[in-house]
Amino acid sequence: MDRSRQSLQQRIASRVSRCRRDVFLTRDFAAFSDEDQVIRALRKLVAERKLVRLGKGVYAKARPSSLSGRAVLANPDGFLSVAHQALGRLGVEWEPTQAQRDFAASRSTQIPVNSVVKVKGRFSRKLRYGANELVIER
């Protein structure tokens, strides 16, 4: 279809499908239209289960679940991997927590299961997907 005849929602959907990364910010689509229209189109893509909203202005690729049909993260590594990508896209400096470093270095056998990161500097956004929420450690 001709680019000029595509709707804003179709242009955003095609960019998301072509892009290799999993996390998108509203400013990624600022060249298409103004912020209100972009947010409206992103909201429609969330309703169509092509994207999942993680937080204010942060979206991730989604796919329908084979079991329930609900939208699930397209990234096979799960929420923590997508949250790390989101922090990187937002320009936030972070590092793994002490428990994660200990497990990676084989100093501990306890597997860190909570989504926790240590943030350097200021960061006040909430990133969540379903029941998972990124916990910020200072």
C-alpha positions in Angstrom: 0.0 0.0 0.0 1.2 3.5 -0.8 2.7 5.2 2.3 0.7 8.3 1.8 -2.6 6.3 1.9 -1.7 4.3 5.0 -3.4 5.4 8.2 -1.2 6.4 11.2 -2.0 3.2 12.9 -0.9 1.2 9.9 2.3 3.1 9.6 3.1 2.6 13.3 2.2 -1.1 13.0 4.5 -1.6 10.0 7.4 0.1 11.7 6.9 -2.0 14.8 6.8 -5.3 12.8 10.0 -4.3 10.8 12.0 -3.2 13.8 14.2 -5.7 15.6 14.0 -4.2 19.1 11.1 -5.0 21.4 10.6 -1.7 23.2 9.2 1.5 21.7 8.7 4.9 23.1 6.0 7.4 21.9 8.8 9.7 20.7 9.9 7.0 18.2 6.8 7.8 16.2 6.9 11.6 16.6 7.8 12.0 12.9 4.4 10.5 11.9 2.1 12.9 13.7 1.6 14.9 16.9 1.8 13.2 20.2 -2.0 12.9 20.9 -2.7 11.1 17.6 0.3 8.8 18.1 -0.9 7.9 21.6 -4.4 7.2 20.2 -3.0 4.9 17.5 -0.8 3.1 20.0 -3.8 2.6 22.2 -5.6 0.9 19.3 -2.6 -1.3 18.7 -2.7 -2.3 22.3 -6.4 -3.2 21.9 -5.5 -5.3 18.8 -2.9 -7.1 20.9 0.1 -6.0 18.7 1.6 -4.0 21.6 1.6 -4.1 25.3 1.8 -0.9 27.4 4.5 -1.1 30.1 4.3 2.4 31.4 3.8 6.0 30.5 5.0 6.3 26.9 6.7 2.8 26.9 5.4 0.0 24.8 6.6 -3.5 23.9 5.9 -5.9 21.1 3.3 -8.4 21.8 1.8 -11.6 20.3 -1.4 -13.4 21.1 -1.1 -16.3 23.6 -1.7 -19.7 22.1 -3.6 -20.7 25.3 -5.7 -17.7 26.2 -5.5 -15.4 23.2 -4.4 -12.6 25.4 -1.5 -10.4 24.5 1.8 -11.6 25.9 5.3 -10.2 25.5 6.9 -11.2 22.2 10.3 -11.4 23.8 11.0 -15.0 24.9 13.2 -13.8 27.7 10.3 -12.2 29.6 9.5 -9.1 31.5 12.9 -8.4 33.0 14.7 -8.5 29.7 12.1 -6.1 28.2 12.4 -3.8 31.3 16.2 -3.7 30.9 15.7 -2.6 27.2 13.1 0.0 28.3 15.6 1.5 30.8 18.2 1.6 28.1 15.9 3.3 25.7 14.9 5.9 28.4 18.6 6.6 29.0 18.6 5.4 32.6 21.8 4.0 34.0 21.2 0.8 35.9 23.1 -2.2 37.1 22.1 -5.7 38.4 21.4 -6.0 42.1 23.8 -7.6 44.5 21.7 -10.8 44.6 21.8 -11.1 40.8 25.6 -10.5 40.7 26.1 -13.1 43.4 24.1 -15.7 41.5 25.9 -14.9 38.3 29.2 -15.3 40.0 28.1 -18.6 41.7 28.5 -17.1 45.1 24.9 -17.9 45.9 22.4 -20.7 44.9 19.4 -18.5 45.5 17.9 -17.6 42.1 16.7 -14.0 42.1 13.1 -14.2 40.8 11.9 -10.6 41.5 12.3 -8.0 38.8 14.7 -5.7 40.6 17.3 -3.3 39.3 19.6 -0.8 40.9 19.3 2.6 39.3 22.0 5.2 39.3 20.4 8.7 39.5 16.8 9.7 39.3 14.1 7.5 37.9 10.4 7.6 39.0 8.5 5.8 36.3 6.6 2.6 36.9 7.2 -0.2 34.5 4.8 -3.1 34.8 3.3 -5.9 32.8 0.4 -7.9 34.3 1.4 -8.8 37.8 5.1 -8.1 37.2 6.4 -4.7 38.3 10.0 -3.5 38.1 11.2 -2.7 41.5 13.8 0.1 41.7 16.6 -0.2 44.2 18.7 2.9 45.0 
